[in-house]
Amino acid sequence: MATIKKIVFACDAGMGSSAMGASTLKKKLKNAGVDIAVTHTSIEDVPSDVGLIVTHDSLAARARKEHPGVEVVSIKNFVGAPEYDLIVKRFTEDK
């Protein structure tokens, strides 16, 4: 996880659920003292320099296909997803 510099939340439009998810994870990472870029976008516009993609279960296969070699975390619901805390834990375990 130390090599990941950017996390991208991707959804269909890149406006609603991904924006909310990115905001939640960004706050959790900041509270844990982790400085990493967290952005949101549509699934079509995920940048090539992404280190970790977080997306809905329905888009995970597409994200993996379009970004081979990039870890994809799939979630069922962007609101209160337990995966947020698991991501934060991965970045803070080595501290």
C-alpha positions as CSV (number, residue, x, y, z in Angstrom):
1,M,0.0,0.0,0.0
2,A,3.0,2.3,0.5
3,T,3.3,2.8,-3.3
4,I,-0.3,4.0,-3.8
5,K,-0.4,7.7,-4.3
6,K,-4.0,8.1,-5.6
7,I,-7.3,6.5,-4.8
8,V,-10.2,7.0,-7.2
9,F,-13.9,6.4,-6.5
10,A,-15.6,5.5,-9.8
11,C,-19.3,5.4,-10.5
12,D,-21.5,5.7,-13.6
13,A,-21.5,9.4,-13.8
14,G,-18.8,10.4,-11.4
15,M,-20.9,12.9,-9.6
16,G,-23.2,11.4,-6.9
17,S,-22.2,8.2,-5.1
18,S,-18.5,8.4,-6.0
19,A,-18.3,12.0,-4.7
20,M,-19.9,11.0,-1.5
21,G,-17.7,7.9,-1.1
22,A,-14.5,9.9,-1.9
23,S,-15.4,12.6,0.7
24,T,-16.0,9.9,3.4
25,L,-12.8,8.1,2.7
26,K,-10.8,11.3,2.5
27,K,-12.0,12.3,5.9
28,K,-11.3,8.9,7.4
29,L,-7.7,8.9,6.0
30,K,-7.1,12.5,7.2
31,N,-8.3,11.6,10.7
32,A,-5.9,8.6,10.7
33,G,-3.0,10.8,9.6
34,V,-2.7,9.4,6.1
35,D,-1.9,11.9,3.4
36,I,-3.1,10.4,0.1
37,A,-5.1,11.9,-2.8
38,V,-8.7,10.7,-3.0
39,T,-10.8,11.8,-6.0
40,H,-13.9,10.7,-7.8
41,T,-14.8,10.3,-11.4
42,S,-16.9,8.3,-13.9
43,I,-15.8,4.8,-14.6
44,E,-14.8,6.0,-18.2
45,D,-12.5,8.6,-16.8
46,V,-10.4,6.8,-14.3
47,P,-6.9,8.2,-14.7
48,S,-4.0,5.9,-15.7
49,D,-1.9,6.8,-12.6
50,V,-4.5,5.5,-10.2
51,G,-3.2,3.1,-7.5
52,L,-6.5,1.9,-6.1
53,I,-10.0,2.0,-7.6
54,V,-13.1,1.9,-5.3
55,T,-16.3,1.2,-7.2
56,H,-19.7,-0.4,-6.9
57,D,-20.0,-4.2,-7.3
58,S,-21.7,-3.7,-10.6
59,L,-18.7,-1.8,-12.1
60,A,-15.9,-3.8,-10.6
61,A,-15.3,-6.2,-13.5
62,R,-15.2,-3.3,-15.9
63,A,-12.7,-1.4,-13.8
64,R,-10.5,-4.5,-13.6
65,K,-10.7,-5.1,-17.3
66,E,-9.8,-1.4,-18.2
67,H,-7.1,-1.1,-15.5
68,P,-5.3,-4.5,-15.3
69,G,-2.8,-4.6,-12.5
70,V,-4.6,-2.0,-10.4
71,E,-6.3,-3.1,-7.3
72,V,-10.1,-2.7,-7.3
73,V,-12.2,-2.6,-4.1
74,S,-15.8,-3.3,-4.8
75,I,-18.6,-2.2,-2.5
76,K,-22.3,-2.7,-2.3
77,N,-23.2,0.7,-0.9
78,F,-21.2,3.9,-0.8
79,V,-22.9,5.0,2.4
80,G,-21.2,3.6,5.5
81,A,-19.4,0.9,3.7
82,P,-17.1,-1.2,6.0
83,E,-14.5,-1.3,3.2
84,Y,-13.6,2.4,4.0
85,D,-12.3,1.4,7.4
86,L,-10.5,-1.6,5.9
87,I,-8.7,0.7,3.4
88,V,-7.7,3.0,6.2
89,K,-6.4,0.1,8.3
90,R,-4.2,-1.0,5.4
91,F,-2.5,2.4,5.2
92,T,-2.1,2.7,9.0
93,E,-0.9,-0.8,9.9
94,D,2.7,-0.1,9.0
95,K,2.9,3.2,11.0
